[in-house]
Amino acid sequence: MSERELEILQFLADGLKNCEIAAKLFLSEGSVRNYISSIYSKLNVENRASDVKKFRMAQ
């Protein structure tokens, strides 16, 4: 996983919304959605809750 994907994953775990992540990283919401889609694919999950759960278990 790329550094940017890990950064976004941490923001997801912190409970930030896509628009908040976009503002913090100076990205469009579309870019954030693309990163999240890539993260879901790499972690083999289908939603934010499963994504965050796997992330927290790995820490």
C-alpha positions in Angstrom: 0.0 0.0 0.0 1.3 3.5 -0.8 2.1 6.1 1.8 -0.8 8.2 0.6 -3.2 5.2 1.0 -1.9 4.5 4.5 -2.4 8.2 5.3 -6.0 8.1 4.1 -6.6 4.8 5.9 -5.5 6.5 9.1 -7.9 9.4 8.5 -10.7 6.8 7.9 -9.9 5.1 11.2 -10.0 8.5 12.9 -13.6 8.9 11.6 -13.0 11.7 9.0 -15.4 12.1 6.1 -14.2 12.1 2.5 -14.6 15.8 2.2 -12.5 16.3 5.4 -9.8 14.1 4.2 -9.7 15.9 0.8 -9.4 19.3 2.6 -6.5 18.0 4.8 -4.6 16.6 1.9 -5.4 19.2 -0.7 -7.1 16.7 -2.9 -10.5 16.5 -4.7 -13.1 14.3 -3.1 -13.0 12.3 -6.3 -9.3 11.5 -5.7 -10.1 10.5 -2.1 -12.8 8.2 -3.4 -10.4 6.6 -5.8 -7.8 6.1 -3.1 -10.4 4.5 -0.8 -11.6 2.2 -3.6 -8.0 1.1 -4.1 -7.6 0.5 -0.3 -10.8 -1.6 -0.3 -9.5 -3.7 -3.1 -6.1 -4.2 -1.5 -7.7 -5.2 1.8 -10.4 -7.2 0.2 -13.2 -5.3 2.0 -16.4 -3.8 0.7 -17.1 -0.9 3.1 -15.5 1.6 5.5 -16.3 -0.3 8.7 -14.6 -3.5 7.5 -11.7 -1.4 6.2 -11.2 0.3 9.5 -11.6 -2.9 11.5 -8.8 -4.6 9.4 -6.6 -1.6 9.8 -7.0 -1.5 13.6 -6.4 -5.2 13.9 -3.1 -4.8 12.0 -1.8 -2.1 14.3 
